[in-house]
C-alpha cells in the first residue's frame, strides 16, 4: 500500500540518521507507538509530520520522493494521484506536488 511505501522510506531515513523510534517520536512530541504505526504502514502520517520527520532526519522531501519512487520501481507499482484530504494526510502524489512548489 501507499502507507507502507511512505513508512518504509521514513524508517530508512530514520535509521540513516542514527535515531531510534523513541528518540525521533519524542523530539516531535509523539510517543513511540505513533512512529511505529507509520513505519509499518498501518497509519498514514499528516503532511506536517512528514515535513518534520524529514527535517529531523537531515533529509528533504525531494529525497523522500526519490526513495518512494525507487521503492515503487522495485515492486512495479504505479501510484495513483490523490487529492488532499481534509485532514491533510500525505500521499506520494501530495509530496510530489508540494516539492515542486
C-alpha positions, -999 to 999 in steps of 0.1 A, spaced: 0 0 0 10 36 -3 12 39 35 37 10 36 59 27 10 60 60 29 66 42 62 94 20 48 112 51 33 107 71 65 121 42 85 152 41 63 158 78 67 154 75 105 179 46 106 204 65 85 202 94 110 210 70 138 179 77 158 157 50 173 119 53 172 116 66 208 141 94 202 126 105 169 90 104 181 98 122 214 116 150 196 84 156 177 61 154 207 47 119 200 50 85 215 69 56 200 37 38 190 28 67 167 60 64 147 59 26 148 24 26 132 36 50 104 67 30 97 48 -3 95 23 13 71 -7 9 95 -12 47 97 -9 75 72 11 104 85 -1 140 83 18 162 58 32 184 86 45 153 104 63 141 73 79 175 68 90 175 105 104 139 102 125 146 71 139 177 87 147 158 119 164 131 98 185 159 80 168 150 47 143 166 23 110 159 7 129 156 -26 149 127 -12 119 111 3 102 113 -31 132 97 -48 132 69 -22 95 62 -27 99 63 -64 127 38 -62 106 16 -39 78 19 -64 100 8 -93 114 -22 -74 79 -36 -68 64 -24 -101 35 -5 -87 21 27 -101 9 51 -75 -24 69 -80 -26 107 -78 -48 115 -48 -62 148 -38 -55 163 -4 -79 151 23 -94 174 48 -72 160 75 -41 168 53 -28 133 54 0 128 30 2 106 -1 31 102 -26 15 125 -51 10 152 -25 46 151 -16 55 155 -53 31 184 -56 45 203 -26 81 196 -36 75 212 -70 62 244 -55 
